[in-house]
Amino acid sequence: MFGSGRTIGTIIILGGLLVACGGSTLAVVSVSADPNGTTGGIVLGVVLSLLIAAPLLGGGSVLFWRGKKELAELDRIQKQKGILNMIKTQGQIDIGDVVLELDIDTEEVKSLIYDLVGRGLFHGYINWDDGILYSRQVSTLQGSTTCPNCGGEQEFVGQGIVQCRYCGAQVFL
Protein backbone atom coordinates (compact mmCIF):
# COMPACT_ATOMS: atom_id res chain seq x y z
CA MET A 1 0.00 0.00 0.00
CA PHE A 2 1.40 3.39 -1.00
CA GLY A 3 2.32 5.72 1.83
CA SER A 4 1.96 3.13 4.60
CA GLY A 5 5.64 3.64 5.45
CA ARG A 6 4.75 7.17 6.46
CA THR A 7 2.16 5.97 8.96
CA ILE A 8 4.38 3.22 10.34
CA GLY A 9 7.31 5.66 10.51
CA THR A 10 5.21 8.12 12.50
CA ILE A 11 4.19 5.39 14.94
CA ILE A 12 7.80 4.26 15.40
CA ILE A 13 9.00 7.86 15.89
CA LEU A 14 6.31 8.41 18.54
CA GLY A 15 7.37 5.14 20.20
CA GLY A 16 10.99 6.30 20.18
CA LEU A 17 10.02 9.61 21.74
CA LEU A 18 7.97 7.77 24.35
CA VAL A 19 10.94 5.51 25.19
CA ALA A 20 13.30 8.51 25.42
CA CYS A 21 10.95 10.58 27.59
CA GLY A 22 9.80 7.64 29.71
CA GLY A 23 13.31 6.36 30.32
CA SER A 24 14.61 9.82 31.15
CA THR A 25 11.71 10.48 33.51
CA LEU A 26 12.23 7.11 35.17
CA ALA A 27 15.94 7.85 35.64
CA VAL A 28 15.28 11.27 37.15
CA VAL A 29 12.52 10.04 39.48
CA SER A 30 14.35 6.92 40.66
CA VAL A 31 17.65 8.70 41.32
CA SER A 32 15.88 11.63 43.03
CA ALA A 33 13.98 9.22 45.29
CA ASP A 34 17.19 7.50 46.40
CA PRO A 35 19.02 9.42 49.18
CA ASN A 36 22.35 8.19 47.76
CA GLY A 37 21.41 9.15 44.17
CA THR A 38 23.76 11.45 42.28
CA THR A 39 23.58 13.65 39.25
CA GLY A 40 25.80 11.14 37.47
CA GLY A 41 23.07 8.53 37.88
CA ILE A 42 20.52 10.84 36.29
CA VAL A 43 22.83 11.60 33.37
CA LEU A 44 23.58 7.89 32.88
CA GLY A 45 19.84 7.04 32.89
CA VAL A 46 19.02 9.79 30.39
CA VAL A 47 21.90 8.81 28.07
CA LEU A 48 20.89 5.13 28.14
CA SER A 49 17.27 6.10 27.36
CA LEU A 50 18.42 8.18 24.40
CA LEU A 51 20.67 5.36 23.15
CA ILE A 52 17.75 2.94 23.24
CA ALA A 53 15.44 5.44 21.52
CA ALA A 54 17.94 6.50 18.80
CA PRO A 55 17.45 3.44 16.52
CA LEU A 56 13.68 3.81 16.81
CA LEU A 57 13.83 7.49 15.89
CA GLY A 58 16.23 6.82 13.01
CA GLY A 59 14.30 3.87 11.61
CA GLY A 60 11.01 5.71 11.94
CA SER A 61 12.45 8.73 10.13
CA VAL A 62 13.65 6.56 7.23
CA LEU A 63 10.23 4.89 6.90
CA PHE A 64 8.47 8.27 7.08
CA TRP A 65 10.73 9.71 4.35
CA ARG A 66 10.24 6.68 2.08
CA GLY A 67 6.47 6.82 2.57
CA LYS A 68 6.48 10.48 1.63
CA LYS A 69 8.44 9.67 -1.53
CA GLU A 70 5.98 6.89 -2.40
CA LEU A 71 3.07 9.32 -2.09
CA ALA A 72 4.80 11.81 -4.39
CA GLU A 73 5.37 9.06 -6.97
CA LEU A 74 1.75 7.94 -6.66
CA ASP A 75 0.63 11.52 -7.28
CA ARG A 76 2.79 11.66 -10.43
CA ILE A 77 1.34 8.35 -11.66
CA GLN A 78 -2.20 9.60 -11.03
CA LYS A 79 -1.49 12.73 -13.08
CA GLN A 80 -0.09 10.62 -15.92
CA LYS A 81 -3.19 8.41 -15.81
CA GLY A 82 -5.31 11.54 -15.96
CA ILE A 83 -3.51 12.75 -19.08
CA LEU A 84 -3.83 9.35 -20.75
CA ASN A 85 -7.53 9.12 -19.89
CA MET A 86 -8.22 12.61 -21.24
CA ILE A 87 -6.38 12.01 -24.52
CA LYS A 88 -7.85 8.52 -25.06
CA THR A 89 -11.42 9.67 -24.53
CA GLN A 90 -11.15 12.87 -26.59
CA GLY A 91 -8.50 12.04 -29.21
CA GLN A 92 -7.04 15.50 -28.85
CA ILE A 93 -6.82 17.85 -25.94
CA ASP A 94 -5.69 21.38 -25.29
CA ILE A 95 -2.66 21.61 -22.97
CA GLY A 96 -4.44 24.43 -21.12
CA ASP A 97 -7.26 22.02 -20.29
CA VAL A 98 -4.74 19.55 -18.88
CA VAL A 99 -3.14 22.32 -16.80
CA LEU A 100 -6.52 23.32 -15.37
CA GLU A 101 -7.81 19.78 -14.88
CA LEU A 102 -4.72 18.53 -13.04
CA ASP A 103 -3.85 21.88 -11.38
CA ILE A 104 -0.22 21.81 -12.54
CA ASP A 105 1.92 24.08 -14.71
CA THR A 106 2.77 23.62 -18.38
CA GLU A 107 6.34 22.52 -17.68
CA GLU A 108 5.11 19.69 -15.46
CA VAL A 109 2.63 18.63 -18.17
CA LYS A 110 5.52 18.57 -20.64
CA SER A 111 7.61 16.46 -18.24
CA LEU A 112 4.73 14.02 -17.66
CA ILE A 113 4.13 13.65 -21.41
CA TYR A 114 7.81 13.01 -22.13
CA ASP A 115 7.85 10.42 -19.35
CA LEU A 116 4.82 8.68 -20.87
CA VAL A 117 6.52 8.71 -24.29
CA GLY A 118 9.72 7.32 -22.79
CA ARG A 119 7.78 4.46 -21.24
CA GLY A 120 6.03 3.76 -24.54
CA LEU A 121 2.60 4.56 -23.12
CA PHE A 122 1.71 7.47 -25.39
CA HIS A 123 1.84 7.73 -29.18
CA GLY A 124 0.72 10.81 -31.03
CA TYR A 125 1.96 14.30 -31.61
CA ILE A 126 1.86 17.71 -30.04
CA ASN A 127 2.02 21.19 -31.40
CA TRP A 128 3.55 23.22 -28.57
CA ASP A 129 2.78 26.53 -30.31
CA ASP A 130 -0.96 25.78 -30.50
CA GLY A 131 -0.84 23.79 -27.24
CA ILE A 132 -2.76 20.80 -28.56
CA LEU A 133 -1.97 17.16 -27.86
CA TYR A 134 -3.16 14.61 -30.45
CA SER A 135 -3.44 10.87 -29.97
CA ARG A 136 -2.70 8.70 -33.01
CA GLN A 137 -2.18 5.02 -33.63
CA VAL A 138 1.53 4.28 -33.82
CA SER A 139 1.05 2.53 -37.17
CA THR A 140 -0.13 5.79 -38.77
CA LEU A 141 2.87 7.70 -37.44
CA GLN A 142 5.71 5.26 -38.13
CA GLY A 143 7.34 5.43 -41.53
CA SER A 144 5.77 8.78 -42.34
CA THR A 145 8.19 11.51 -43.38
CA THR A 146 5.64 14.31 -43.29
CA CYS A 147 4.28 16.20 -40.31
CA PRO A 148 0.72 15.22 -39.37
CA ASN A 149 0.10 18.87 -38.38
CA CYS A 150 1.32 20.85 -41.41
CA GLY A 151 2.73 18.32 -43.91
CA GLY A 152 6.28 19.63 -43.52
CA GLU A 153 9.48 17.61 -43.34
CA GLN A 154 10.34 15.94 -40.03
CA GLU A 155 13.62 15.10 -38.31
CA PHE A 156 14.53 12.93 -35.32
CA VAL A 157 15.27 14.96 -32.18
CA GLY A 158 15.34 12.22 -29.55
CA GLN A 159 14.54 8.62 -28.82
CA GLY A 160 11.06 8.07 -30.19
CA ILE A 161 10.54 11.79 -30.90
CA VAL A 162 10.37 13.38 -34.36
CA GLN A 163 9.97 17.13 -34.80
CA CYS A 164 8.69 19.12 -37.78
CA ARG A 165 11.21 21.62 -39.15
CA TYR A 166 8.46 24.09 -40.02
CA CYS A 167 5.74 24.16 -37.36
CA GLY A 168 7.72 22.57 -34.50
CA ALA A 169 5.12 19.86 -33.83
CA GLN A 170 6.63 16.86 -32.05
CA VAL A 171 5.58 13.36 -33.04
CA PHE A 172 5.89 10.65 -30.39
CA LEU A 173 6.51 7.20 -31.89
Sequence and secondary structure as in RCSB ss.txt:
>XXXX:A:sequence
MFGSGRTIGTIIILGGLLVACGGSTLAVVSVSADPNGTTGGIVLGVVLSLLIAAPLLGGGSVLFWRGKKELAELD
RIQKQKGILNMIKTQGQIDIGDVVLELDIDTEEVKSLIYDLVGRGLFHGYINWDDGILYSRQVSTLQGSTTCPNC
GGEQEFVGQGIVQCRYCGAQVFL
>XXXX:A:secstr
 TTHHHHHHHHHHHHHHHHHHHHHHHHHHHHHHSTT  HHHHHHHHHHHHHHHHHHHHHHHHHHHHHHHHHHHHH
HHHHHHHHHHHHHHHSEEEHHHHHHHHT  HHHHHHHHHHHHHTT   EEEETTTTEEEE  HHHHTT  B TTT
  BEEEEETTEEEETTT  EEE 
